[in-house]
Amino acid sequence: MTASAFAVFLSLAIICDDFLCPAIDIICDVFSLSDDIAGATLLAFGSSAPEIFMNLSATAKGQVNMSLPAVLGSAIIAFGFIPPACAYAVAKPMKLEAWPVMRDSVSYVFALGCFYTFLDEGNIDTKESGILVAIYFVYLLLIFVPHFMSSGKVAYEEIGEKEEAEAAQEEGEDEEGSGCIGMFFSVCSKPIHFVFSWTVPVQPEESTNPSAPLAFFSVFMSLVWVTILSSLALEVADNATTVCRMKHSTAGATLLAAGAQIPDLFGSLSMAKGGMPGGAISNAVGSQVINVSLGVGAPFLAYNLLMGQPINAGSGSEAMRHMAVLLMVVILVFWIVVLPMSSWCMGKRGETKLGKGGATVLMGVAIACYWLSVGK
């Protein structure tokens, strides 16, 4: 079971990190999206693909008592573990723009509040599913409206920053593969990478004019693989509940959540080491907005419309509400250490920092809350 879980989640990480996200990155270049917008939208969707398709598969199979805890457990990891990991991975404190961080986290808190209310009622109907989907589109407006109102000067500055970031990211990737752990993952990844390379087209590295149609086809084929692997991940988690005698909600909050966050962790670490800390945090936090709004709302809405009845949140709804409260504690600490009042002025796109001290506090609180949520 351990070997199968490792293979499934490593495959998910590879298909998202090496095939889906690079193809999405080309699409972002075609539409000239800035790094924090790309991180919070398309790249976040690529990183969120495991959770989205797990919930889609779980909804079809009637196993939402595993997929919903996975969504909440993923958020604890995204807010409490990934930002500290990025802070530890770089030499200096990460400089962040306060507005994107505040935009993503507040949007998530609002979506989480709605989700918590719907869980309290037990069943999620068409109206409530529609509200979750609508929250995602409001979130998109918050992203794109300021982007299109910004001047061209900002765009030229971002192009220069991106070129420097890509060069630094390549150096960081070379360093990652040099250690024993890196070599182990490299050896395990080669056969999986070989299989994917035969079905998902990859842009030539030396290409100066990448093909957008080829990138879209790569995204499509990557999502086909993500769908298959997400279904297998649910089977692995379901077997774990039998073998280890654990609750379905515990399996979702641990095995599924941790496994699904591997692509987010790798993607955010690469962006942080590449000189794009804003994109790294937006990638982690923005993907959670997608998880709880579109990732939960869209499959539930489809079920409501097709079956003509609300979907039951499952027997673990009380445990999920408990987890949601602990998640709010993690987000509150995230705000305190990432957005200190001295660095934030309302109405201004101020700059803030995340250093190793704040990262340590945040990770400590996240570990405690994660332990309490799983032990419930």
C-alpha positions in Angstrom: 0.0 0.0 0.0 2.9 2.4 0.8 4.5 1.7 -2.5 1.3 2.2 -4.4 0.6 5.5 -2.6 4.1 6.7 -3.3 3.8 5.8 -7.0 0.4 7.5 -7.4 1.3 10.8 -5.7 4.8 10.9 -7.3 3.0 10.5 -10.7 0.6 13.3 -9.8 3.5 15.5 -8.9 5.4 14.7 -12.1 2.4 15.2 -14.4 1.5 18.5 -12.8 5.0 19.9 -12.2 6.8 18.7 -15.4 3.9 18.7 -18.0 0.8 20.6 -16.9 2.4 23.6 -15.3 5.0 24.2 -18.1 2.3 24.1 -20.7 0.2 26.5 -18.6 3.2 28.7 -18.3 3.4 29.0 -22.1 -0.2 30.0 -22.2 0.5 32.7 -19.5 3.3 34.0 -21.7 1.0 34.2 -24.7 -1.5 36.3 -22.8 1.3 38.3 -21.0 0.1 37.6 -17.5 2.3 38.9 -14.6 3.9 36.3 -12.3 1.5 36.8 -9.3 -1.6 36.7 -11.6 -0.3 33.6 -13.4 0.5 32.0 -10.0 -3.0 32.8 -8.6 -4.9 31.7 -11.7 -3.7 29.2 -14.3 -0.6 27.9 -12.4 -2.8 27.6 -9.3 -5.3 25.6 -11.4 -2.5 23.3 -12.5 -1.4 22.8 -8.9 -5.0 22.4 -7.8 -5.8 19.8 -10.4 -5.3 16.8 -8.0 -7.8 18.2 -5.4 -10.3 19.3 -8.1 -10.4 16.0 -9.9 -10.3 14.0 -6.6 -13.4 15.8 -5.5 -15.0 15.3 -8.9 -14.3 11.6 -8.7 -15.3 11.4 -5.1 -18.6 13.2 -5.9 -19.4 10.7 -8.6 -18.5 7.7 -6.3 -20.3 9.1 -3.2 -17.0 9.4 -1.3 -17.1 13.1 -0.4 -16.3 12.2 3.3 -12.7 11.7 2.0 -12.4 14.5 -0.6 -13.7 17.3 1.5 -11.3 16.8 4.5 -8.6 16.6 1.8 -9.5 20.1 0.7 -9.3 21.5 4.2 -6.1 19.5 5.1 -4.5 20.9 1.9 -5.3 24.4 3.0 -3.6 23.9 6.3 -0.5 22.7 4.5 -0.8 25.6 1.9 -1.1 28.3 4.6 1.0 26.8 7.3 3.7 24.7 5.7 4.5 25.9 2.2 5.2 29.6 2.9 7.7 28.6 5.7 9.3 26.1 3.4 9.8 28.8 0.8 11.2 31.1 3.5 13.7 28.4 4.6 14.7 27.7 0.9 16.0 31.2 0.3 18.9 33.1 1.9 17.1 36.4 2.6 13.6 37.2 3.9 11.1 36.9 1.0 9.7 40.3 -0.1 6.0 40.1 -0.9 3.5 42.6 -2.1 0.8 42.9 0.5 -2.1 43.3 -1.9 -1.9 39.9 -3.7 -1.4 38.1 -0.4 -4.3 39.9 1.2 -6.5 39.4 -1.9 -5.9 35.7 -2.0 -6.2 35.0 1.7 -9.3 37.1 2.3 -11.0 35.5 -0.8 -10.2 32.1 0.7 -11.5 33.1 4.2 -14.8 34.3 2.6 -15.2 31.1 0.6 -14.3 29.0 3.6 -16.9 30.9 5.7 -19.6 30.0 3.1 -18.4 26.4 3.0 -18.5 26.2 6.8 -22.1 27.5 6.8 -23.2 25.0 4.2 -21.5 22.1 6.1 -23.5 23.2 9.2 -26.7 22.6 7.3 -25.6 19.1 6.4 -26.7 19.1 2.7 -25.3 21.3 -0.1 -27.9 22.2 -2.7 -27.9 23.9 -6.1 -28.0 27.4 -4.7 -25.1 26.8 -2.3 -23.0 25.1 -4.9 -23.7 28.0 -7.3 -22.5 30.5 -4.6 -19.2 28.6 -4.3 -18.6 28.7 -8.0 -19.6 32.4 -8.1 -17.0 33.2 -5.5 -14.3 32.0 -7.8 -15.4 34.3 -10.6 -15.5 37.3 -8.2 -12.0 36.3 -7.2 -11.0 36.4 -10.9 -12.4 39.9 -11.1 -10.2 40.9 -8.1 -7.2 39.6 -10.0 -7.7 40.8 -13.5 -9.3 44.3 -13.0 -6.2 45.8 -11.3 -4.0 44.0 -13.8 -5.7 45.6 -16.8 -5.8 49.0 -15.1 -2.0 49.0 -14.5 0.4 50.8 -16.8 2.6 49.3 -19.4 5.7 50.3 -17.4 4.9 47.7 -14.8 4.6 45.0 -17.5 8.1 45.9 -18.9 9.6 45.7 -15.4 7.9 42.3 -14.8 9.4 41.0 -18.1 12.9 41.8 -16.9 12.2 40.3 -13.5 10.9 37.1 -15.1 14.0 36.6 -17.3 16.2 36.9 -14.2 13.9 34.6 -12.3 14.0 31.9 -15.0 17.8 31.9 -14.9 17.9 31.6 -11.2 15.3 28.9 -11.2 17.4 26.7 -13.6 20.3 27.0 -11.2 18.1 26.1 -8.3 16.8 23.0 -10.1 20.4 21.8 -10.7 21.1 22.1 -7.0 18.0 20.1 -6.1 19.0 17.1 -8.1 22.5 16.9 -6.5 21.6 15.5 -3.1 20.8 11.9 -2.1 17.1 12.5 -1.8 17.2 14.3 -5.2 18.9 11.4 -6.8 16.4 8.9 -5.3 13.4 10.9 -6.6 15.2 11.3 -10.0 15.7 7.5 -10.3 12.0 6.8 -9.3 10.7 9.5 -11.6 12.4 8.4 -14.8 10.1 5.5 -15.7 7.0 7.6 -14.9 8.3 10.5 -16.9 9.0 8.2 -19.8 5.4 7.0 -19.9 4.0 10.5 -19.7 6.4 11.7 -22.4 4.8 9.3 -24.9 1.3 10.7 -24.4 1.8 14.4 -23.5 3.6 16.6 -26.0 6.4 18.8 -24.6 7.7 22.0 -26.1 11.3 21.8 -27.3 13.6 23.6 -24.8 15.4 25.5 -27.5 12.2 26.7 -29.1 12.0 30.6 -29.3 8.4 30.6 -30.6 6.5 28.0 -28.6 3.2 26.7 -30.0 0.1 27.8 -28.2 -2.1 25.0 -29.7 0.4 22.4 -28.7 0.4 23.9 -25.2 -3.4 23.6 -25.0 -3.2 20.0 -26.2 -0.6 19.3 -23.5 -2.9 20.7 -20.9 -5.7 18.5 -22.1 -3.7 15.3 -22.0 -2.2 16.2 -18.6 -5.7 16.6 -17.2 -6.6 13.2 -18.6 -3.8 11.7 -16.6 -4.7 13.8 -13.5 -8.2 12.4 -13.7 -7.0 8.8 -13.9 -4.4 9.3 -11.1 -6.9 11.1 -8.8 -9.3 8.2 -9.1 -6.4 5.8 -8.2 -5.5 8.1 -5.2 -9.1 7.7 -3.9 -8.8 4.0 -4.1 -5.4 4.0 -2.3 -6.9 6.2 0.5 -10.0 3.9 0.7 -7.7 0.9 1.1 -5.8 2.7 3.8 -9.0 3.1 5.9 -9.4 -0.7 5.9 -5.8 -1.7 6.4 -4.9 1.0 9.0 -8.4 1.1 10.5 -8.7 4.9 10.2 -11.7 7.1 9.5 -12.3 8.2 6.0 -12.0 11.9 7.1 -8.6 11.1 8.6 -7.4 9.4 5.4 -8.6 12.4 3.4 -7.0 15.0 5.7 -3.6 13.2 5.8 -2.9 10.9 2.8 -4.9 12.7 0.2 -4.1 16.2 1.4 -0.4 15.7 1.8 -0.1 13.8 -1.5 -2.1 16.5 -3.4 0.1 19.3 -2.0 3.3 17.8 -3.5 2.8 19.7 -6.8 2.1 23.0 -4.9 5.2 22.5 -2.7 7.5 21.9 -5.7 6.0 24.7 -7.7 6.2 27.2 -4.9 9.8 26.3 -4.0 10.9 26.6 -7.6 9.3 30.1 -7.9 10.8 31.2 -4.6 14.3 30.0 -5.5 13.8 31.6 -8.9 13.3 35.0 -7.4 9.5 35.1 -7.6 8.3 35.0 -4.0 5.0 36.7 -4.8 4.2 34.0 -7.4 5.3 31.3 -4.9 2.8 32.4 -2.2 0.1 33.2 -4.8 0.6 29.7 -6.3 0.1 28.1 -2.9 -2.7 30.3 -1.5 -4.5 31.0 -4.8 -4.8 27.3 -5.5 -6.7 27.0 -2.2 -9.3 29.6 -3.4 -9.8 27.4 -6.4 -10.1 24.2 -4.3 -12.8 25.4 -2.0 -14.8 27.4 -4.5 -14.5 25.8 -8.0 -13.1 22.5 -6.8 -16.0 21.9 -4.4 -18.7 24.0 -6.0 -18.4 22.8 -9.6 -18.7 19.0 -9.0 -21.4 19.6 -6.4 -23.3 21.9 -8.8 -23.1 19.3 -11.6 -24.4 16.6 -9.2 -27.3 18.9 -8.0 -28.4 19.6 -11.6 -28.0 16.1 -12.9 -29.5 14.2 -9.9 -32.0 16.9 -8.9 -31.2 16.6 -5.2 -28.7 18.1 -2.7 -25.5 16.3 -1.9 -25.0 15.0 1.6 -21.7 16.2 3.2 -21.2 12.8 4.8 -20.9 11.6 8.4 -17.7 13.5 9.0 -19.3 17.0 8.7 -18.7 17.7 12.4 -15.0 16.8 12.0 -14.8 19.0 8.9 -16.2 22.0 10.8 -13.7 21.4 13.6 -10.9 21.3 11.0 -12.2 24.5 9.4 -12.0 26.3 12.7 -8.4 25.2 13.2 -7.7 26.2 9.7 -8.9 29.7 10.5 -6.4 29.8 13.4 -3.6 29.0 10.9 -4.7 31.7 8.5 -4.9 34.2 11.4 -1.3 33.5 12.3 -0.4 33.6 8.6 -1.8 37.2 8.5 0.1 38.2 11.6 3.5 37.0 10.5 3.2 37.8 6.8 1.2 41.1 7.0 2.5 43.0 10.1 0.7 46.3 10.6 3.9 48.3 10.2 4.2 47.0 6.6 0.6 47.4 5.5 -1.4 50.5 4.8 -4.9 50.2 3.5 -5.3 51.5 0.0 -1.6 51.1 -0.8 0.2 48.2 -2.4 2.8 48.1 0.3 5.7 45.6 0.7 6.0 43.1 3.4 8.5 40.3 4.3 8.4 36.7 5.5 11.6 35.7 7.3 12.7 32.5 9.0 11.5 33.7 12.5 7.9 34.3 11.4 8.1 31.1 9.3 9.0 29.1 12.4 6.1 30.5 14.4 3.7 29.8 11.5 4.9 26.2 11.0 4.7 25.5 14.7 1.1 26.7 14.9 0.3 24.7 11.7 1.7 21.5 13.1 -0.3 21.9 16.3 -3.6 22.6 14.4 -3.0 19.9 11.9 -2.4 17.4 14.7 -5.6 18.5 16.5 -7.7 18.3 13.3 -6.5 14.8 12.4 -6.9 13.6 16.0 -10.5 14.7 16.2 
